[in-house]
Amino acid sequence: MELVPLGSAEEIAVVVADIVERAVRQRPAAVLGLATGSTPLPAYQELIRRHRAGTGPSWDEVTTFNLDEYVGLPAGHEQSYLATIRRELTDALGLDPARVHGPDPDEAGLPTAGERYEAAITAAGGVDLQILGIGTNGHLAFNEQGSSLASPTRIKTLTVQTRQDNARFFGSAREVPQHVLTQGIGTILRARHLVLIATGVGKADAVAAAVEGPVSASCPASVLQLHPHATVLVDGAAVGRLRRLDYYAEVYAAKPHWQAH
Ligand code: GLP
């Protein structure tokens, strides 16, 4: 795992945009795994800015898969993660909506929604690059504490903490759906490169548990320790509880110029 301590969310956005663009340039038909939530937004805005400036890669052949989706929102609800990713990123990059995927929250199909999503990811050739955030309790996508570390895409029940954390996108925690569909931890681990972004002091404990704690279902994000290519980008506020911060900074400063993230 590479832990990259950066000064600000803006600096992280530039590095993440570089990583995403490199993946798309290397493979124009790249399959990107996308996270919602507030953390990746500066990186998405940076990608859009570059696209509009004409310096970005072609997005025509790119396919995307969201990490997760709420269950029970009315069709077309603005807080559905599919609507969110289109609004915040893929529409502005000109991606055909048919290439932008999310788990299908339609009530009638819920028992098979997980299997169908896994099959769609497999049919696309698997995820090349997966963008991730982290919950304040260490959750990854919507895999709450106690999730199987081998889990596939399936339905989950949100914790009170996560519903409170996400209340800002709705009127109140009560309006945040209780059920969600989420890529499993096993699904996420199959992506070829994981890029986790954490910003703000509220993520400091979760980052320390994920990076320096034991690999455990009690901190789903700790599975990044099992992945052969995981990059964790943190700002100055999210590094506060890391014991080996000096070493990570030293490693980053001494990074060979030929070595990409
Ligand atoms: C949400 C999402 C996750 C996200 C996390 C952190 O509930 N399902 O994919 O990474 O919680 O969100 P934020 O970036 O808004 O802090």
Residues whose N, C-alpha, C, O or C-beta is under 5 A from the ligand:
A	BS01	GLP	A35 T36 G37 S38 T39 D68 L132 G133 I134 G135 A141 F142
